[in-house]
Structure formats: C-alpha cells, structure tokens
Amino acid sequence: MDSTEESKGLTLDAVRDALIRDEDSIVFSLVERARFPRNAPAYDPSLFGGVGERALVDLYVREAEALRAKVGGYQLPEEVPFFPKDLPSPLTPLQKNPQVLHPTSASVSVNEAIWKMYFNDLLPLFTVEGDDGNYASTVALDLVCLQALSRRIHTGKYVAEVKFIDAPHDYGRAIQAKDRDTLMKMLTFAAVEQRVKSRVEKKASIFAQNVTLDECDDEAKCKIDPLVVSHLYDQWVMPLTKLVEVEYLLQRLD
Ligand SMILES: C=C(O[C@@H]1C=C(C(=O)O)C=C[C@H]1O)C(=O)O
C-alpha cells in the first residue's frame, strides 16, 4: 500500500486495488523467470563449494535482503523478508510511515510456506526442464517472483484490518474464541475469488503474448500458460493471503 492511499483512509476497495496492481507484478515476474530453464544447480546446497552449505539462491536472497534492509527496506507491513534473522539495521534515516495496522502485524509471516510452494510446486509448472548455466539471472529473477508473491500475500494484513474495523464485534467474538474456522468463513468472499482467478488468467494471456507483426500468426504462443497463473492463485496465493488474514486477526486484540 502506498502512503497516499493509507492517508486517505483504509477501505476494502483501496486494498483490493492494491491487490489488483500486484497481479501485474506477479504475472510479469513469472514471464521473466520463464525465459530460463529450471537450472536446478542453483538450488542445490551441495554445489558451489565456495558458498558453504547454502544453495546459490539462499545466498543471493539473503545478501539482497541484507542490502535492502541497510537502505531502509522492510519497514512496511507487506514487506516481509525471507531471512529475517540477523538483518542489518538501516543506515539511512527511516521514512515515517503512518501506523495503520495493529503493532503485532510485523510478526505475521508466511514466507516459509511461500518459499516451499515456489520452489517445490510452482517452478516446475512454468519453467522447462534444463540447465543453461545462467544461474545469476535465474536466482535474481526468483527473488523478484518471491518478493512479488510475498508482498501480495502479506497485503492480507490490511484486508484483515479493514474487515475487522467494519465488524469489530463479530470478529472480536471469533478472535476471543480463537476460532480459526469461523474467522476463515467470515473473511472469505467466494465471488471475489472467482473474479480474481478469471482476471489473472486474462492478464496472463495478454501480458505473456508473443507479439508479432504477422497478420495471421497461429504460432503466437504465450510465454507462460495462463491456466498456471489462475491455478497459482486458486491453490496458493489466495489461501495464503487468507492465512495471513487469520493470523493477523488472531493477534488483533493483543
Ligand atoms: C483478499 C480478500 O480476502 C479473501 C481473499 C481473496 C484474495 O486473496 O484475493 C479474495 C476474497 C476473499 O475471499 C478480499 O476480500 O479482498
């Protein structure tokens, strides 16, 4: 969420607009990563002796996050690091962000689940098997994908706050009873989810087109399968966003 939106007051429409914009970043990041094959050695901790037991991708993400923290990153609730331990302190004066969420929101992270999902489930669905040796580009693009997914999913903290503010008594009862199932039912909007899935599939089919000048180009294939993107949202992005919402709500009255 940018600070102008926050200062105008948090509304469900404004947060949903932010989620819609994040769809573009997610689709584009997947299209970029799909230019390279799987490149499995980048994920193998037993390779690249110089970097110890860590896979190249771990090393890259950890160092990139440390640098980002030094220049003032990870101060917003939706910006959550994958390697939060021992992040360096910022070297720059911090921007003053309005505190719109409950203070415990910083501790809500589902990045471990995002990491596992991305490498174990998603990558094999949109990259081709193979190894072209371009490991530096591969891990750099993985980081872009992971960050886009993580930001979208952790924006669920704002969604939860707005829903809570709209019905504090109903949510309050379920929170006090620590009733996860009721919270999950209350915050789920099936019709909205259906529209999200249809829209991301459409976006993927437009953004991932191979554009040519040929009049009638039957060969124009998509760079990623639009169905993979709606599957990603259906199976992982929306369930994890809702998990963030539940986790946030459970701490909302602390
Ligand atoms: C994010 C929301 O909460 C839930 C999760 C959704 C999603 O991840 O896109 C969509 C609808 C809701 O079931 C919302 O209500 O907008």
The ligand as an SDF file (V2000), in Angstrom:
LIG
                    3D

 16 16  0  0  0  0  0  0  0  0999 V2000
   -8.3530  -10.5170   -0.0230 C   0  0  0  0  0  0  0  0  0  0  0  0
   -9.6250  -10.7240    0.3490 C   0  0  0  0  0  0  0  0  0  0  0  0
   -9.9870  -11.7850    1.1960 O   0  0  0  0  0  0  0  0  0  0  0  0
  -10.2110  -13.0790    0.6360 C   0  0  0  0  0  0  0  0  0  0  0  0
   -9.0870  -13.4190   -0.2500 C   0  0  0  0  0  0  0  0  0  0  0  0
   -9.1350  -13.0340   -1.5720 C   0  0  0  0  0  0  0  0  0  0  0  0
   -7.8720  -12.9870   -2.3670 C   0  0  0  0  0  0  0  0  0  0  0  0
   -6.8440  -13.4490   -1.8530 O   0  0  0  0  0  0  0  0  0  0  0  0
   -7.8970  -12.4340   -3.4840 O   0  0  0  0  0  0  0  0  0  0  0  0
  -10.3340  -12.6600   -2.1610 C   0  0  0  0  0  0  0  0  0  0  0  0
  -11.5010  -12.6630   -1.4460 C   0  0  0  0  0  0  0  0  0  0  0  0
  -11.5690  -13.1390   -0.0440 C   0  0  0  0  0  0  0  0  0  0  0  0
  -12.0650  -14.4510   -0.0370 O   0  0  0  0  0  0  0  0  0  0  0  0
  -10.7190   -9.8230   -0.0810 C   0  0  0  0  0  0  0  0  0  0  0  0
  -11.8030   -9.9230    0.4990 O   0  0  0  0  0  0  0  0  0  0  0  0
  -10.4790   -8.9930   -0.9810 O   0  0  0  0  0  0  0  0  0  0  0  0
  1  2  2  0
  2  3  1  0
  2 14  1  0
  3  4  1  0
  4  5  1  0
  4 12  1  0
  5  6  2  0
  6  7  1  0
  6 10  1  0
  7  8  2  0
  7  9  1  0
 10 11  2  0
 11 12  1  0
 12 13  1  0
 14 15  2  0
 14 16  1  0
M  END
$$$$
